[in-house]
Amino acid sequence: METTMESPHAQLNGAQSRRLQSLDAYRGLIMLTLLCGAIFSSLKGHPVWNWLYVQNEHVAWEGCVYWDLIQPSFMFMVGAAMPFAFARRSALGDAWGRQFRHALIRAFNLVLIGVLLDHFGAEKIQIGFIRVLQQIAVGYLCAFFVIHRALRIQGIVALSILVGYQLLWMYNPWNGPGGLWAQGNQNIGSAFDLWLLGRNYSGLYVGMNAIPATATILFGAMAGRVILMMDHRRACGVLLLAGICGVAIGLAVSPWFPLIKRIWTPSFAVFAGGCTTLMLLIFFWIIEVVGWKRWSFPLVVVGTNSIAAYVIGNAFGGWFRSLSGVWANGLKGPLGDVGFSIFRNALFAAAAWGVLYWLYRRKIFFKA
């Protein structure tokens, strides 16, 4: 993991070196959602705000809510940043081999950070690959091999991944009597995990998610390339069309090939790709096209230090809430159980943002 004192908005001449504030703001929204996740959990059963709880908890199996789009958003944004990052490296004179070395190192660092977070507070070593960082590492490295190719090639590769994964899931000896998409561990993904690790993951997730998730990263790379190569208004039109098509196709095939995030079905990958494209479009249009930028500063503070935000949220959230609870217990009576839980979790989110703001002001940015 690297620490850089360089401003994230430092630019070379030309469009190839641009850093999108809209992408940083979108990334910041996703990271801030994670930091505030425990607040939404406190709203379970609330007569007015239970819908917020529902939108911020994974669906049990089939379907999709906002929380199910968090990990695809991570994947998509990694892909969207790749054309800018590698165009900048090319402009600085880095040959393909040097860029490949960078991709390898970054993938290794992502896996390392993910494994360390998996074992934060754990009592025994259990290597796993379902955390978003490990999955990004796989997809990032695979996407690198076509990042310099034309949009058509990237699209063909993404489609081939999804079609191949669909066929693999449909035609294998490990599907149980409940059918291809039955909830449980009778599928090829769980069989592979059992063979590789000797166990299945909790929550019915499978490590093979990294395969279709690679297509999600490629969708992001294609969106980034569109923004990089086209004028703003034309790029908005292309992103709008692509986003609508992704959502429509995903929904259209869902009666036969359901949207299941836990096993990352190809239909979910297409649907989520459409949703994340539209989310990026909203930020891009408001910030880059219309020019309304100042409102996004709180999100940019988080988005420009996403690795730090992710580590803070995953490693220190429980510790902070436990510590703050000791000092704030006197508020439990007047606030009530729900109010006190919201207050304590909001306090953590505010403290985390404060740390990220301190880093931002000092131009300290962590990256894998």
Helices and strands as residue ranges (DSSP letters): E 2-4, G 15-17, H 21-35, H 37-41, H 50-55, G 66-69, H 70-91, H 96-118, H 132-144, H 151-170, H 188-197, G 202-204, G 207-209, H 210-229, H 232-253, H 266-284, I 285-290, G 294-296, H 297-303, H 306-328, G 329-331, H 332-361, E 365-367
